[in-house]
Amino acid sequence: MPTYKSLTLLLTIGLMPVGHAIADVSKVDQKQNAMANMKVATITKMYQQDIDDQGMSNPVVLQQYADADLQAAMQLEQEYFEKTQTSCNIDYDVLWSSQDPDYTQDKNFSITDQGLVQVSLAQGSDIYYELSCDDNDKNCQVADVVLDQDDKTLRQHLLETCR
């Protein structure tokens, strides 16, 4: 009989770390969900502000929500325009993937497997936002916007075109 008690003790001890591993995975999932919620909330707020201002915010809404690197790239575009009086920017409103945005159209916000915020517009466009978030102050900023299927981004475009 002592063999069964030893076996039961070994099985019990062997299972204990698995329970801790499950708890650790659960904490990771909760943190990822919280981060995803912060990202979606940031983009939702940005769109609502653009809707409220009908795209007339100054500086533009995207610049207000951009991190330092994207702001610097957007500043290059402004300096280029001041020097040349021509634009090196994208020829449409990036938030709405349109030259003439329909602020009333339905939109859905979600997170991709890559952690990007996807905005699906009723007109059929999908816009993808990369965000950087700070856990401490629960703040997210837009780091970049994917412009097309080739994964070219707004920041890349501005850095390449506006020099």
C-alpha positions in Angstrom: 0.0 0.0 0.0 2.8 2.5 0.6 3.4 2.5 -3.2 -0.1 3.9 -3.9 0.4 6.7 -1.4 3.7 7.6 -2.9 2.2 7.5 -6.4 -0.7 9.7 -5.3 1.8 12.2 -3.7 3.9 12.3 -6.8 0.9 12.8 -9.1 -0.4 15.6 -6.8 3.0 17.3 -6.7 3.4 16.9 -10.5 0.1 18.6 -11.2 0.8 21.6 -9.0 3.0 23.6 -11.4 0.4 23.0 -14.2 -2.2 24.9 -12.0 0.2 27.8 -11.7 0.9 27.8 -15.4 -2.8 28.0 -16.1 -3.1 30.9 -13.7 -0.1 32.7 -15.4 -1.7 32.2 -18.9 -4.9 33.6 -17.6 -3.1 36.7 -16.3 -1.4 37.1 -19.7 -4.8 36.8 -21.5 -6.3 39.3 -19.1 -3.4 41.7 -19.8 -3.7 41.2 -23.6 -7.5 41.8 -23.4 -7.0 45.0 -21.3 -4.4 46.2 -23.8 -6.7 45.4 -26.8 -9.6 47.3 -25.1 -7.3 50.3 -24.5 -6.3 50.3 -28.2 -9.9 50.1 -29.5 -11.1 52.7 -27.0 -8.3 55.1 -28.2 -9.3 54.7 -31.9 -13.0 54.9 -31.1 -12.4 58.2 -29.3 -10.3 59.5 -32.2 -13.0 58.7 -34.7 -15.7 60.2 -32.5 -13.7 63.4 -32.2 -13.3 63.6 -36.0 -17.0 63.0 -36.5 -17.8 65.8 -33.9 -15.4 68.2 -35.6 -16.4 67.1 -39.2 -12.7 66.7 -39.9 -11.9 70.3 -39.1 -9.7 69.7 -36.0 -6.5 71.7 -36.0 -4.1 70.0 -35.8 -5.8 67.1 -37.5 -7.2 64.4 -35.3 -4.6 61.8 -36.3 -1.8 64.1 -35.3 -3.4 64.7 -31.9 -3.4 61.0 -31.3 0.0 60.2 -32.9 3.1 59.2 -31.0 6.3 61.3 -31.3 7.6 59.4 -34.3 4.4 59.7 -36.3 4.1 63.4 -35.3 7.6 64.0 -36.5 6.8 62.4 -39.9 3.6 64.5 -40.1 5.7 67.6 -39.3 8.0 66.8 -42.2 4.9 67.0 -44.5 3.9 70.4 -43.1 7.5 71.7 -43.6 7.6 70.3 -47.1 4.3 72.1 -48.0 5.6 75.4 -46.5 8.7 75.2 -48.7 7.2 73.9 -51.9 3.5 74.8 -51.7 2.8 71.3 -52.8 1.7 68.3 -50.8 3.7 65.1 -50.3 0.9 63.6 -48.2 -1.6 61.0 -49.2 -4.3 62.5 -51.4 -7.2 61.3 -49.2 -8.4 61.4 -45.6 -6.5 58.5 -44.0 -9.1 57.9 -41.3 -11.9 57.5 -43.8 -10.0 56.2 -46.8 -11.8 58.8 -48.9 -11.4 62.3 -50.3 -14.9 63.1 -49.3 -15.5 61.3 -45.9 -19.0 60.2 -44.9 -18.9 60.8 -41.2 -22.3 59.1 -40.7 -21.3 55.7 -42.1 -21.2 52.6 -39.9 -17.9 51.4 -38.7 -16.7 48.4 -36.7 -13.6 48.3 -34.5 -11.7 45.1 -33.8 -8.2 43.8 -33.0 -6.2 41.7 -35.5 -4.1 38.8 -34.5 -1.1 41.1 -35.0 -2.5 43.5 -32.4 -3.5 46.2 -34.9 -6.8 48.0 -34.5 -8.9 47.4 -37.6 -11.6 49.9 -38.5 -14.0 48.4 -41.0 -16.0 51.1 -42.8 -19.4 50.6 -44.3 -18.0 51.8 -47.7 -15.9 48.7 -47.7 -12.5 49.9 -46.6 -10.5 48.6 -43.7 -7.9 50.8 -42.0 -5.3 49.3 -39.7 -3.7 51.2 -36.8 -0.6 50.3 -35.0 -0.7 51.7 -31.4 1.9 52.1 -28.7 0.5 51.9 -25.2 1.8 52.7 -21.8 0.5 50.3 -19.1 1.2 52.8 -16.3 -1.0 55.6 -17.4 -3.4 53.5 -19.5 -2.7 55.7 -22.5 -2.3 54.7 -26.2 -1.0 56.6 -29.1 -1.1 55.9 -32.9 2.3 54.8 -34.0 1.4 54.2 -37.6 -1.4 53.6 -40.1 -1.2 50.8 -42.7 -2.1 52.3 -46.1 -2.4 49.2 -48.4 -2.2 45.5 -48.8 1.6 45.8 -49.3 1.9 46.9 -45.7 3.1 50.4 -46.7 2.5 52.7 -43.8 1.7 56.4 -43.5 4.9 57.1 -41.6 7.0 55.3 -44.3 5.3 57.3 -47.0 5.9 60.6 -45.3 9.5 59.9 -44.5 10.2 58.7 -48.1 8.2 61.4 -49.9 8.5 64.5 -47.8 12.3 65.0 -47.7 
